[in-house]
Amino acid sequence: MPKDRAPTRIQRKNRAAILDAALEVFSAQGFRGATVDQIASAAGLSKPNLLYYFPSKEAMHEAVLSQLLDTWLDPLRALDPIGDPIEEILGYVRRKLEMSRDFPRESRLFANEIVQGAPRIHEVLSTDLKALVDEKTAVIQGWIDEGRLAEVHPYHLIFSIWSLTQHYADFDVQVRAVLGKEDPFDAAPEFLETLYRRMLRPA
């Protein structure tokens, strides 16, 4: 889309529709399985119209991932060094679980990219994400050193939170097949809070 003037309301609407359709298709099909035709159909636009806004599948994927990554880092950014250690970590668990509930497509898209070796976001993982995780694990280690948390490995604590919360989005079909009619998000918050509270409470 030309960048020499501000987009019109219709252009903003079409761009948003394309990005939402791209998210839907990429999260279901992965980057390799998705096609421009599928995204155009999901967006309710012709292929030439879609290509006016984004010249390629790669451009759409990059735009979707760019939006996703900023959102994805926000829950960890909110971990407050001056807060109560256990409550701060439990708050992070809750925020990550809420993201799995509210943004399952985004979670699956992120998982698909990682499974493929993160060819399009590896630089961000090794810079922005690593820097943030390093910062927050240093906070957690400080709490441990002060005796305010149990002796746990800070990095693996964060990895476990990612695994136990994102599972509900990435393996939604499996979770719901096992639980039947029960909503997985009814019991998950209490279960995870109990698990982490017991793990993190200092002796």
MDTraj code that builds the backbone (N, CA, C; nanometers):
import mdtraj as md
import numpy as np

residues = "MET PRO LYS ASP ARG ALA PRO THR ARG ILE GLN ARG LYS ASN ARG ALA ALA ILE LEU ASP ALA ALA LEU GLU VAL PHE SER ALA GLN GLY PHE ARG GLY ALA THR VAL ASP GLN ILE ALA SER ALA ALA GLY LEU SER LYS PRO ASN LEU LEU TYR TYR PHE PRO SER LYS GLU ALA MET HIS GLU ALA VAL LEU SER GLN LEU LEU ASP THR TRP LEU ASP PRO LEU ARG ALA LEU ASP PRO ILE GLY ASP PRO ILE GLU GLU ILE LEU GLY TYR VAL ARG ARG LYS LEU GLU MET SER ARG ASP PHE PRO ARG GLU SER ARG LEU PHE ALA ASN GLU ILE VAL GLN GLY ALA PRO ARG ILE HIS GLU VAL LEU SER THR ASP LEU LYS ALA LEU VAL ASP GLU LYS THR ALA VAL ILE GLN GLY TRP ILE ASP GLU GLY ARG LEU ALA GLU VAL HIS PRO TYR HIS LEU ILE PHE SER ILE TRP SER LEU THR GLN HIS TYR ALA ASP PHE ASP VAL GLN VAL ARG ALA VAL LEU GLY LYS GLU ASP PRO PHE ASP ALA ALA PRO GLU PHE LEU GLU THR LEU TYR ARG ARG MET LEU ARG PRO ALA".split()
xyz = np.array([
    [0.0849, -0.1188, 0.0000],
    [0.0000, 0.0000, 0.0000],
    [0.0886, 0.1239, 0.0000],
    [0.0596, 0.2230, -0.0799],
    [0.1416, 0.3445, -0.0832],
    [0.1505, 0.4089, 0.0541],
    [0.2689, 0.4641, 0.0894],
    [0.2908, 0.5195, 0.2225],
    [0.3065, 0.6705, 0.2218],
    [0.2788, 0.7364, 0.1066],
    [0.3017, 0.8801, 0.0981],
    [0.1834, 0.9619, 0.1475],
    [0.0756, 0.8961, 0.1895],
    [-0.0378, 0.9690, 0.2452],
    [-0.1064, 0.8813, 0.3491],
    [-0.1831, 0.9465, 0.4361],
    [-0.2505, 0.8725, 0.5424],
    [-0.3566, 0.7804, 0.4822],
    [-0.3708, 0.6585, 0.5351],
    [-0.4706, 0.5658, 0.4817],
    [-0.6128, 0.6136, 0.5103],
    [-0.7029, 0.5823, 0.4214],
    [-0.8439, 0.6153, 0.4407],
    [-0.9066, 0.5153, 0.5374],
    [-1.0302, 0.5433, 0.5769],
    [-1.1018, 0.4518, 0.6663],
    [-1.1164, 0.3146, 0.6015],
    [-1.1494, 0.3107, 0.4727],
    [-1.1640, 0.1837, 0.4017],
    [-1.0310, 0.1093, 0.3970],
    [-0.9236, 0.1815, 0.3740],
    [-0.7924, 0.1172, 0.3699],
    [-0.7546, 0.0589, 0.5057],
    [-0.7845, 0.1331, 0.6118],
    [-0.7569, 0.0807, 0.7460],
    [-0.8402, -0.0436, 0.7730],
    [-0.9670, -0.0386, 0.7319],
    [-1.0562, -0.1529, 0.7516],
    [-1.0058, -0.2743, 0.6740],
    [-0.9656, -0.2545, 0.5496],
    [-0.9175, -0.3664, 0.4672],
    [-0.7875, -0.4244, 0.5233],
    [-0.6998, -0.3366, 0.5667],
    [-0.5727, -0.3848, 0.6227],
    [-0.5980, -0.4691, 0.7472],
    [-0.6876, -0.4221, 0.8336],
    [-0.7207, -0.4975, 0.9549],
    [-0.7834, -0.6325, 0.9190],
    [-0.8707, -0.6332, 0.8174],
    [-0.9344, -0.7583, 0.7747],
    [-0.8310, -0.8558, 0.7204],
    [-0.7336, -0.8040, 0.6463],
    [-0.6285, -0.8900, 0.5909],
    [-0.5435, -0.9497, 0.7023],
    [-0.5048, -0.8689, 0.7989],
    [-0.4207, -0.9191, 0.9069],
    [-0.4950, -1.0211, 0.9927],
    [-0.6245, -0.9994, 1.0143],
    [-0.7030, -1.0959, 1.0901],
    [-0.7162, -1.2261, 1.0117],
    [-0.7402, -1.2165, 0.8822],
    [-0.7499, -1.3355, 0.7983],
    [-0.6160, -1.4078, 0.7913],
    [-0.5081, -1.3312, 0.7810],
    [-0.3751, -1.3919, 0.7763],
    [-0.3452, -1.4663, 0.9059],
    [-0.3827, -1.4074, 1.0185],
    [-0.3634, -1.4733, 1.1471],
    [-0.4392, -1.6047, 1.1508],
    [-0.5636, -1.6025, 1.1041],
    [-0.6467, -1.7233, 1.1033],
    [-0.5834, -1.8329, 1.0170],
    [-0.5412, -1.7980, 0.8977],
    [-0.4874, -1.8966, 0.8043],
    [-0.3498, -1.9452, 0.8489],
    [-0.2627, -1.8540, 0.8882],
    [-0.1285, -1.8942, 0.9305],
    [-0.1337, -1.9814, 1.0555],
    [-0.2224, -1.9489, 1.1508],
    [-0.2287, -2.0277, 1.2743],
    [-0.2829, -2.1671, 1.2488],
    [-0.3659, -2.1815, 1.1447],
    [-0.4231, -2.3129, 1.1125],
    [-0.3339, -2.3923, 1.0181],
    [-0.2726, -2.3267, 0.9211],
    [-0.1991, -2.3960, 0.8156],
    [-0.0471, -2.3882, 0.8298],
    [0.0011, -2.2974, 0.9149],
    [0.1445, -2.2731, 0.9191],
    [0.1856, -2.1871, 0.8011],
    [0.3095, -2.1363, 0.8030],
    [0.3536, -2.0495, 0.6947],
    [0.3574, -2.1235, 0.5621],
    [0.4122, -2.2451, 0.5634],
    [0.4275, -2.3193, 0.4387],
    [0.2938, -2.3596, 0.3783],
    [0.1985, -2.3946, 0.4628],
    [0.0692, -2.4418, 0.4125],
    [-0.0258, -2.3312, 0.3707],
    [-0.0016, -2.2098, 0.4180],
    [-0.0902, -2.0976, 0.3865],
    [-0.0636, -2.0452, 0.2461],
    [-0.1677, -1.9953, 0.1811],
    [-0.1529, -1.9346, 0.0490],
    [-0.2178, -1.7968, 0.0482],
    [-0.1746, -1.7145, -0.0451],
    [-0.2338, -1.5821, -0.0606],
    [-0.3816, -1.5947, -0.0953],
    [-0.4165, -1.6918, -0.1779],
    [-0.5571, -1.7121, -0.2146],
    [-0.6429, -1.7429, -0.0922],
    [-0.5929, -1.8264, -0.0017],
    [-0.6678, -1.8590, 0.1197],
    [-0.6898, -1.7346, 0.2051],
    [-0.5876, -1.6536, 0.2170],
    [-0.5984, -1.5331, 0.2998],
    [-0.6931, -1.4333, 0.2362],
    [-0.6843, -1.4165, 0.1056],
    [-0.7757, -1.3251, 0.0363],
    [-0.9199, -1.3689, 0.0549],
    [-0.9442, -1.4998, 0.0413],
    [-1.0803, -1.5517, 0.0585],
    [-1.1302, -1.5273, 0.2006],
    [-1.0444, -1.5536, 0.3002],
    [-1.0841, -1.5340, 0.4401],
    [-1.1093, -1.3866, 0.4706],
    [-1.0385, -1.2980, 0.4011],
    [-1.0556, -1.1541, 0.4228],
    [-1.1723, -1.0963, 0.3441],
    [-1.2280, -1.1750, 0.2519],
    [-1.3377, -1.1269, 0.1693],
    [-1.2923, -1.0272, 0.0640],
    [-1.1678, -1.0428, 0.0181],
    [-1.1119, -0.9525, -0.0820],
    [-1.0611, -1.0330, -0.2017],
    [-1.0504, -0.9660, -0.3147],
    [-0.9884, -1.0315, -0.4294],
    [-0.8375, -1.0386, -0.4058],
    [-0.7725, -1.1317, -0.4731],
    [-0.6267, -1.1432, -0.4586],
    [-0.5545, -1.0154, -0.5016],
    [-0.5917, -0.9556, -0.6167],
    [-0.5246, -0.8297, -0.6540],
    [-0.5442, -0.7188, -0.5511],
    [-0.6642, -0.7121, -0.4917],
    [-0.6904, -0.6111, -0.3898],
    [-0.6022, -0.6347, -0.2671],
    [-0.5902, -0.7607, -0.2257],
    [-0.5060, -0.7928, -0.1110],
    [-0.3603, -0.7547, -0.1378],
    [-0.3126, -0.7845, -0.2591],
    [-0.1729, -0.7582, -0.2926],
    [-0.1429, -0.6088, -0.3040],
    [-0.2464, -0.5277, -0.3109],
    [-0.2277, -0.3821, -0.3065],
    [-0.1757, -0.3406, -0.1692],
    [-0.2213, -0.4125, -0.0656],
    [-0.1833, -0.3805, 0.0716],
    [-0.0557, -0.4531, 0.1149],
    [-0.0425, -0.5779, 0.0746],
    [0.0736, -0.6589, 0.1112],
    [0.1222, -0.7309, -0.0137],
    [0.2462, -0.7075, -0.0559],
    [0.2919, -0.7602, -0.1847],
    [0.3168, -0.9101, -0.1876],
    [0.3169, -0.9761, -0.0707],
    [0.3497, -1.1178, -0.0693],
    [0.2987, -1.1835, 0.0583],
    [0.2997, -1.3153, 0.0569],
    [0.2668, -1.3918, 0.1776],
    [0.3666, -1.3600, 0.2887],
    [0.4927, -1.3468, 0.2515],
    [0.5972, -1.3149, 0.3492],
    [0.5697, -1.1823, 0.4193],
    [0.5240, -1.0831, 0.3439],
    [0.4962, -0.9516, 0.4023],
    [0.3822, -0.9592, 0.5031],
    [0.2796, -1.0373, 0.4706],
    [0.1681, -1.0534, 0.5644],
    [0.2129, -1.1268, 0.6898],
    [0.2921, -1.2305, 0.6721],
    [0.3395, -1.3085, 0.7866],
    [0.4262, -1.2225, 0.8783],
    [0.5119, -1.1425, 0.8189],
    [0.5976, -1.0528, 0.8966],
    [0.5143, -0.9523, 0.9756],
    [0.4093, -0.8979, 0.9135],
    [0.3242, -0.8000, 0.9818],
    [0.2498, -0.8633, 1.0981],
    [0.1988, -0.9849, 1.0778],
    [0.1263, -1.0547, 1.1838],
    [0.2206, -1.0878, 1.2995],
    [0.3391, -1.1383, 1.2684],
    [0.4349, -1.1727, 1.3731],
    [0.4812, -1.0492, 1.4496],
    [0.4982, -0.9382, 1.3795],
    [0.5414, -0.8147, 1.4444],
    [0.4394, -0.7701, 1.5488],
    [0.3111, -0.7763, 1.5125],
    [0.2049, -0.7425, 1.6077],
    [0.2056, -0.8391, 1.7257],
    [0.2208, -0.9675, 1.6930],
    [0.2134, -1.0716, 1.7945],
    [0.3255, -1.0612, 1.8969],
    [0.4467, -1.0397, 1.8505],
    [0.5613, -1.0439, 1.9404],
    [0.5533, -0.9356, 2.0480],
    [0.5080, -0.8181, 2.0106],
    [0.4978, -0.7119, 2.1096],
    [0.3950, -0.7483, 2.2165],
    [0.2818, -0.8015, 2.1726],
    [0.1777, -0.8448, 2.2662],
    [0.2282, -0.9589, 2.3532],
    [0.3057, -1.0474, 2.2929],
    [0.3512, -1.1692, 2.3611],
    [0.4459, -1.1394, 2.4761],
    [0.5207, -1.0296, 2.4647],
    [0.6172, -0.9965, 2.5683],
    [0.5560, -0.9170, 2.6837],
    [0.4391, -0.8590, 2.6613],
    [0.3794, -0.7709, 2.7625],
    [0.3584, -0.8379, 2.8989],
    [0.3067, -0.9635, 2.9065],
    [0.2850, -1.0222, 3.0398],
    [0.4118, -1.0333, 3.1229],
    [0.5248, -1.0645, 3.0592],
    [0.6504, -1.0749, 3.1340],
    [0.7025, -0.9369, 3.1713],
    [0.6836, -0.8397, 3.0837],
    [0.7258, -0.7021, 3.1154],
    [0.6588, -0.6525, 3.2438],
    [0.5368, -0.7008, 3.2689],
    [0.4588, -0.6514, 3.3834],
    [0.5064, -0.7079, 3.5173],
    [0.6010, -0.8030, 3.5167],
    [0.6538, -0.8570, 3.6421],
    [0.7272, -0.7452, 3.7163],
    [0.6771, -0.7103, 3.8339],
    [0.7241, -0.5911, 3.9055],
    [0.8301, -0.6283, 4.0098],
    [0.9521, -0.5778, 3.9962],
    [1.0588, -0.6113, 4.0907],
    [1.0286, -0.5723, 4.2351],
    [0.9433, -0.4711, 4.2560],
    [0.9168, -0.4273, 4.3929],
    [0.7896, -0.4898, 4.4507],
    [0.7256, -0.5789, 4.3749],
    [0.6056, -0.6450, 4.4237],
    [0.6381, -0.7657, 4.5096],
    [0.5342, -0.8288, 4.5635],
    [0.5512, -0.9531, 4.6382],
    [0.5924, -1.0629, 4.5413],
    [0.7043, -1.1330, 4.5647],
    [0.7562, -1.2285, 4.4668],
    [0.6562, -1.3341, 4.4215],
    [0.5931, -1.4019, 4.5151],
    [0.5001, -1.5094, 4.4772],
    [0.3804, -1.4526, 4.4023],
    [0.3270, -1.3414, 4.4501],
    [0.2109, -1.2829, 4.3841],
    [0.2468, -1.2311, 4.2445],
    [0.3665, -1.1791, 4.2281],
    [0.4093, -1.1323, 4.0956],
    [0.4183, -1.2491, 3.9970],
    [0.4742, -1.3598, 4.0405],
    [0.4869, -1.4759, 3.9521],
    [0.3498, -1.5370, 3.9245],
    [0.2655, -1.5444, 4.0259],
    [0.1302, -1.5949, 4.0033],
    [0.0533, -1.5027, 3.9083],
    [0.0762, -1.3741, 3.9179],
    [0.0136, -1.2812, 3.8247],
    [0.0595, -1.3066, 3.6828],
    [0.1858, -1.3372, 3.6663],
    [0.2383, -1.3705, 3.5334],
    [0.1736, -1.4982, 3.4806],
    [0.1594, -1.5985, 3.5655],
    [0.0920, -1.7228, 3.5259],
    [-0.0498, -1.6925, 3.4792],
    [-0.1215, -1.6106, 3.5561],
    [-0.2600, -1.5776, 3.5188],
    [-0.2653, -1.5030, 3.3859],
    [-0.1740, -1.4088, 3.3666],
    [-0.1741, -1.3329, 3.2403],
    [-0.1454, -1.4230, 3.1211],
    [-0.0525, -1.5168, 3.1374],
    [-0.0209, -1.6088, 3.0279],
    [-0.1377, -1.7030, 3.0006],
    [-0.2056, -1.7463, 3.1039],
    [-0.3207, -1.8341, 3.0847],
    [-0.4345, -1.7583, 3.0164],
    [-0.4544, -1.6339, 3.0555],
    [-0.5566, -1.5514, 2.9911],
    [-0.5261, -1.5306, 2.8428],
    [-0.3984, -1.5187, 2.8078],
    [-0.3616, -1.5045, 2.6676],
    [-0.3946, -1.6309, 2.5898],
    [-0.3722, -1.7474, 2.6513],
    [-0.4078, -1.8726, 2.5845],
    [-0.5585, -1.8820, 2.5632],
    [-0.6344, -1.8315, 2.6585],
    [-0.7806, -1.8329, 2.6466],
    [-0.8291, -1.7322, 2.5428],
    [-0.7723, -1.6129, 2.5461],
    [-0.8237, -1.5037, 2.4630],
    [-0.7573, -1.4924, 2.3258],
    [-0.6359, -1.5454, 2.3121],
    [-0.5613, -1.5337, 2.1866],
    [-0.5054, -1.6686, 2.1408],
    [-0.5919, -1.7685, 2.1245],
    [-0.5408, -1.9021, 2.0869],
    [-0.4759, -1.9043, 1.9498],
    [-0.5265, -1.8249, 1.8561],
    [-0.4667, -1.8246, 1.7214],
    [-0.3245, -1.7702, 1.7260],
    [-0.3049, -1.6646, 1.8030],
    [-0.1726, -1.6060, 1.8157],
    [-0.0745, -1.7061, 1.8778],
    [-0.1226, -1.7800, 1.9789],
    [-0.0363, -1.8783, 2.0434],
    [0.0036, -1.9881, 1.9459],
    [-0.0923, -2.0351, 1.8668],
    [-0.0617, -2.1420, 1.7704],
    [0.0314, -2.0914, 1.6606],
    [0.0120, -1.9670, 1.6190],
    [0.1013, -1.9095, 1.5177],
    [0.2442, -1.9044, 1.5706],
    [0.2603, -1.8591, 1.6938],
    [0.3925, -1.8516, 1.7552],
    [0.4534, -1.9912, 1.7655],
    [0.3724, -2.0895, 1.8091],
    [0.4221, -2.2265, 1.8227],
    [0.4650, -2.2825, 1.6871],
    [0.3860, -2.2557, 1.5829],
    [0.4212, -2.3036, 1.4484],
    [0.5549, -2.2461, 1.4026],
    [0.5757, -2.1194, 1.4299],
    [0.7011, -2.0548, 1.3900],
    [0.8196, -2.1173, 1.4644],
    [0.8026, -2.1435, 1.5930],
    [0.9101, -2.2023, 1.6719],
    [0.9408, -2.3431, 1.6238],
    [0.8372, -2.4227, 1.5983],
    [0.8560, -2.5610, 1.5526],
    [0.9344, -2.5647, 1.4213],
    [0.9149, -2.4644, 1.3386],
    [0.9842, -2.4583, 1.2092],
    [1.1274, -2.4034, 1.2219],
    [1.1713, -2.3791, 1.3447],
    [1.3060, -2.3281, 1.3652],
    [1.3137, -2.1777, 1.3755],
    [1.1994, -2.1111, 1.3847],
    [1.1904, -1.9649, 1.3994],
    [1.2694, -1.8901, 1.2926],
    [1.2546, -1.9254, 1.1632],
    [1.3344, -1.8591, 1.0597],
    [1.3053, -1.7104, 1.0450],
    [1.1830, -1.6682, 1.0826],
    [1.1458, -1.5287, 1.0620],
    [1.1537, -1.4447, 1.1898],
    [1.1716, -1.5090, 1.3065],
    [1.1775, -1.4317, 1.4310],
    [1.2983, -1.4683, 1.5167],
    [1.3916, -1.5427, 1.4609],
    [1.5052, -1.5877, 1.5420],
    [1.5827, -1.4700, 1.5999],
    [1.6001, -1.3650, 1.5215],
    [1.6753, -1.2481, 1.5700],
    [1.6062, -1.1845, 1.6891],
    [1.4725, -1.1757, 1.6834],
    [1.3983, -1.1170, 1.7952],
    [1.4098, -1.2056, 1.9188],
    [1.4038, -1.3379, 1.8988],
    [1.4150, -1.4296, 2.0121],
    [1.5501, -1.4151, 2.0810],
    [1.6540, -1.3990, 2.0018],
    [1.7886, -1.3939, 2.0582],
    [1.8291, -1.2534, 2.1035],
    [1.7446, -1.1547, 2.0805],
    [1.7749, -1.0180, 2.1246],
    [1.6679, -0.9684, 2.2221],
    [1.5531, -0.9256, 2.1691],
    [1.4484, -0.8669, 2.2548],
    [1.3983, -0.9654, 2.3607],
    [1.3628, -1.0865, 2.3177],
    [1.3097, -1.1844, 2.4130],
    [1.4166, -1.2236, 2.5144],
    [1.5356, -1.2551, 2.4684],
    [1.6426, -1.2957, 2.5598],
    [1.6740, -1.1857, 2.6605],
    [1.6811, -1.0613, 2.6130],
    [1.7124, -0.9508, 2.7042],
    [1.6060, -0.9379, 2.8126],
    [1.4790, -0.9517, 2.7738],
    [1.3708, -0.9406, 2.8717],
    [1.3747, -1.0562, 2.9705],
    [1.3949, -1.1782, 2.9203],
    [1.4001, -1.2947, 3.0096],
    [1.5207, -1.2838, 3.1026],
    [1.6353, -1.2401, 3.0508],
    [1.7530, -1.2213, 3.1362],
    [1.7240, -1.1217, 3.2485],
    [1.6555, -1.0134, 3.2119],
    [1.6223, -0.9108, 3.3118],
    [1.5320, -0.9666, 3.4210],
    [1.4283, -1.0396, 3.3817],
    [1.3314, -1.0887, 3.4796],
    [1.3851, -1.2069, 3.5599],
    [1.4703, -1.2911, 3.4995],
    [1.5289, -1.4001, 3.5777],
    [1.6259, -1.3440, 3.6826],
    [1.6891, -1.2318, 3.6516],
    [1.7747, -1.1676, 3.7514],
    [1.6915, -1.1190, 3.8701],
    [1.5722, -1.0675, 3.8412],
    [1.4804, -1.0260, 3.9488],
    [1.4421, -1.1463, 4.0340],
    [1.4052, -1.2558, 3.9665],
    [1.3643, -1.3774, 4.0385],
    [1.4795, -1.4314, 4.1224],
    [1.6006, -1.4328, 4.0660],
    [1.7163, -1.4797, 4.1424],
    [1.7411, -1.3909, 4.2633],
    [1.7187, -1.2619, 4.2478],
    [1.7329, -1.1712, 4.3618],
    [1.6356, -1.2052, 4.4729],
    [1.5116, -1.2365, 4.4375],
    [1.4123, -1.2770, 4.5382],
    [1.4552, -1.4061, 4.6076],
    [1.5110, -1.4995, 4.5305],
    [1.5586, -1.6257, 4.5882],
    [1.6728, -1.5988, 4.6857],
    [1.7666, -1.5159, 4.6439],
    [1.8813, -1.4832, 4.7290],
    [1.8380, -1.4159, 4.8590],
    [1.7275, -1.3435, 4.8537],
    [1.6756, -1.2761, 4.9741],
    [1.5937, -1.3699, 5.0617],
    [1.5742, -1.4948, 5.0170],
    [1.4956, -1.5907, 5.0931],
    [1.3457, -1.5738, 5.0781],
    [1.3037, -1.4996, 4.9769],
    [1.1611, -1.4717, 4.9580],
    [1.0945, -1.5694, 4.8620],
    [1.1739, -1.6522, 4.7975],
    [1.1241, -1.7586, 4.7105],
    [1.2031, -1.8849, 4.7376],
    [1.1409, -1.9985, 4.7077],
    [1.2115, -2.1254, 4.7171],
    [1.3252, -2.1288, 4.6157],
    [1.4192, -2.2198, 4.6385],
    [1.5322, -2.2361, 4.5464],
    [1.4840, -2.3039, 4.4187],
    [1.4597, -2.2262, 4.3159],
    [1.4200, -2.2798, 4.1857],
    [1.5122, -2.2194, 4.0799],
    [1.5213, -2.2859, 3.9662],
    [1.6019, -2.2335, 3.8558],
    [1.5185, -2.1286, 3.7825],
    [1.5572, -2.0014, 3.7841],
    [1.4713, -1.8958, 3.7280],
    [1.4331, -1.9165, 3.5817],
    [1.5297, -1.9556, 3.4970],
    [1.4976, -1.9745, 3.3552],
    [1.3982, -2.0884, 3.3362],
    [1.4218, -2.1984, 3.4061],
    [1.3322, -2.3130, 3.3888],
    [1.1952, -2.2879, 3.4523],
    [1.1916, -2.2012, 3.5517],
    [1.0617, -2.1589, 3.6054],
    [0.9814, -2.0900, 3.4956],
    [1.0443, -1.9958, 3.4241],
    [0.9745, -1.9261, 3.3155],
    [0.9372, -2.0225, 3.2044],
    [1.0286, -2.1141, 3.1677],
    [0.9970, -2.2127, 3.0634],
    [0.8742, -2.2950, 3.1041],
    [0.8679, -2.3324, 3.2323],
    [0.7555, -2.4149, 3.2774],
    [0.6242, -2.3372, 3.2696],
    [0.6292, -2.2084, 3.2987],
    [0.5080, -2.1259, 3.2894],
    [0.4626, -2.1172, 3.1443],
    [0.5575, -2.0980, 3.0530],
    [0.5213, -2.0976, 2.9112],
    [0.4535, -2.2284, 2.8728],
    [0.5138, -2.3396, 2.9133],
    [0.4627, -2.4713, 2.8746],
    [0.3237, -2.4975, 2.9311],
    [0.3070, -2.4700, 3.0599],
    [0.1825, -2.5059, 3.1270],
    [0.0661, -2.4141, 3.0918],
    [0.0954, -2.2938, 3.0462],
    [-0.0141, -2.2040, 3.0079],
    [-0.0443, -2.2115, 2.8588],
    [0.0594, -2.2086, 2.7745],
    [0.0374, -2.2097, 2.6301],
    [-0.0153, -2.3438, 2.5806],
    [0.0026, -2.4488, 2.6594],
    [-0.0511, -2.5802, 2.6234],
    [-0.2012, -2.5729, 2.5953],
    [-0.2715, -2.4921, 2.6717],
    [-0.4176, -2.4861, 2.6588],
    [-0.4608, -2.4268, 2.5249],
    [-0.3769, -2.3462, 2.4635],
    [-0.4069, -2.2937, 2.3300],
    [-0.3498, -2.3834, 2.2217],
    [-0.2224, -2.4227, 2.2363],
    [-0.1551, -2.4976, 2.1318],
    [-0.2116, -2.6380, 2.1149],
    [-0.2628, -2.6974, 2.2229],
    [-0.3197, -2.8320, 2.2186],
    [-0.4669, -2.8304, 2.2582],
    [-0.5346, -2.7244, 2.2169],
    [-0.6746, -2.7045, 2.2541],
    [-0.7625, -2.8242, 2.2177],
    [-0.7457, -2.8788, 2.0988],
    [-0.8299, -2.9907, 2.0550],
    [-0.8103, -3.1100, 2.1475],
    [-0.6856, -3.1406, 2.1812],
    [-0.6570, -3.2532, 2.2699],
    [-0.7143, -3.2308, 2.4090],
    [-0.6945, -3.1096, 2.4622],
    [-0.7442, -3.0775, 2.5960],
    [-0.8957, -3.0920, 2.6020],
    [-0.9658, -3.0384, 2.5021],
    [-1.1111, -3.0429, 2.5034],
    [-1.1641, -3.1833, 2.4758],
    [-1.0893, -3.2638, 2.3987],
    [-1.1307, -3.4024, 2.3751],
    [-1.1266, -3.4823, 2.5048],
    [-1.0272, -3.4557, 2.5870],
    [-1.0136, -3.5281, 2.7134],
    [-1.1164, -3.4796, 2.8154],
    [-1.1365, -3.3480, 2.8231],
    [-1.2266, -3.2924, 2.9245],
    [-1.3738, -3.3009, 2.8866],
    [-1.4035, -3.3215, 2.7589],
    [-1.5424, -3.3254, 2.7160],
    [-1.6059, -3.1877, 2.7229],
    [-1.7177, -3.1772, 2.7933],
    [-1.7917, -3.0514, 2.7984],
    [-1.7329, -2.9504, 2.8967],
    [-1.6407, -2.9941, 2.9798],
    [-1.5827, -2.9030, 3.0792],
    [-1.4938, -2.7994, 3.0117],
    [-1.5128, -2.6738, 3.0467],
    [-1.4272, -2.5681, 2.9944],
    [-1.2916, -2.5766, 3.0629],
    [-1.1833, -2.5949, 2.9867],
    [-1.0522, -2.6102, 3.0507],
    [-1.0100, -2.4913, 3.1342],
    [-1.0645, -2.3746, 3.1054],
    [-1.0241, -2.2552, 3.1780],
    [-1.1045, -2.2342, 3.3059],
    [-1.1967, -2.3280, 3.3357],
    [-1.2682, -2.3202, 3.4626],
    [-1.1777, -2.3611, 3.5793],
    [-1.1063, -2.4715, 3.5621],
    [-1.0254, -2.5255, 3.6716],
    [-0.8774, -2.4925, 3.6596],
    [-0.8314, -2.4600, 3.5404],
    [-0.6880, -2.4379, 3.5200],
    [-0.6302, -2.3274, 3.6087],
    [-0.6959, -2.2109, 3.6227],
    [-0.6352, -2.1046, 3.7046],
    [-0.6082, -2.1484, 3.8482],
    [-0.7047, -2.2138, 3.9116],
    [-0.6863, -2.2567, 4.0504],
    [-0.5778, -2.3638, 4.0603],
    [-0.5785, -2.4576, 3.9637],
    [-0.4782, -2.5636, 3.9658],
    [-0.3371, -2.5059, 3.9549],
    [-0.3162, -2.4175, 3.8572],
    [-0.1828, -2.3627, 3.8367],
    [-0.1404, -2.2738, 3.9534],
    [-0.2351, -2.1989, 4.0095],
    [-0.2005, -2.1144, 4.1240],
    [-0.1554, -2.2006, 4.2412],
    [-0.2281, -2.3106, 4.2682],
    [-0.1902, -2.4014, 4.3775],
    [-0.0531, -2.4630, 4.3516],
    [-0.0315, -2.5073, 4.2286],
    [0.0955, -2.5699, 4.1912],
    [0.2136, -2.4755, 4.2143],
    [0.2028, -2.3542, 4.1605],
    [0.3152, -2.2614, 4.1709],
    [0.3294, -2.2024, 4.3107],
    [0.2195, -2.1832, 4.3801],
    [0.2303, -2.1299, 4.5164],
    [0.3056, -2.2275, 4.6057],
    [0.2737, -2.3555, 4.5920],
    [0.3419, -2.4567, 4.6727],
    [0.4887, -2.4684, 4.6313],
    [0.5164, -2.4604, 4.5025],
    [0.6530, -2.4726, 4.4541],
    [0.7402, -2.3556, 4.4989],
    [0.6824, -2.2372, 4.5008],
    [0.7610, -2.1161, 4.5217],
    [0.7722, -2.0727, 4.6667],
    [0.6867, -2.1283, 4.7527],
    [0.6892, -2.0859, 4.8940],
    [0.8210, -2.1277, 4.9578],
    [0.8939, -2.0330, 5.0164],
    [1.0220, -2.0706, 5.0783],
    [1.0019, -2.1614, 5.1987],
    [1.0988, -2.2493, 5.2222],
    [1.0869, -2.3453, 5.3329],
    [1.0942, -2.2732, 5.4671],
])
top = md.Topology()
chain = top.add_chain()
for i, resn in enumerate(residues, 1):
    res = top.add_residue(resn, chain, resSeq=i)
    for name in ("N", "CA", "C"):
        top.add_atom(name, md.element.get_by_symbol(name[0]), res)
traj = md.Trajectory(xyz[None], top)
